Amino acid sequence: MTKDNTNDLTHFSDSGRARMVDVSEKATTERVAVARGTILMNKDTLKRIRSNEIKKGDVLTVANISAVMATKRTSDMIPMCHPLPLTGVEVDFEDGTESDGRASIEVTVTAKCVGQTGVEMEALSGASTALLTIYDMCKAIDRGMTITNIELIEKRGGKSGHWLRSKEV
């Protein structure tokens, strides 16, 4: 028999109803979260992105802007997230080649704030939206692109302190 973990989840009230967690008693600290994800594509698609040959425009510039916009609007998209006053957002792109020979772009988003709750969802939203933007801008030439491995890789600040994804996960 499995244990009911409803009481362990902070987004549920004692009666089991969804709620936004009250963070008013939490300490205000610097919060940082880093998330990443990857999009797999044909080698020619990556070549065309890098040489700015995609008809919709400069793919990585638009994806960068979409990531920043998504971090700022996370609470509008995810119902129980608090609106946060972000102090910074960084977006990085790294090309790669996968074991199956497909090209890839890894997106890493770092979100920061000084507040009473963390910015993990903001970093994850930013990475996800950047990847979706790349897909949207390139789908006319490569509908087989695959978005994969969206994950939190680090978080700092708050009561739980520092967390870093281990290599084994």
PyMOL commands that set and color helices and strands:
alter all, ss='L'
color gray80, all
select helices_A, chain A and resi 6-8+43-50+59-72+74-77+120-138
alter helices_A, ss='H'
color red, helices_A
select strands_A, chain A and resi 29-41+86-97+103-115+146-156+163-164
alter strands_A, ss='S'
color yellow, strands_A
deselect
rebuild
show_as cartoon
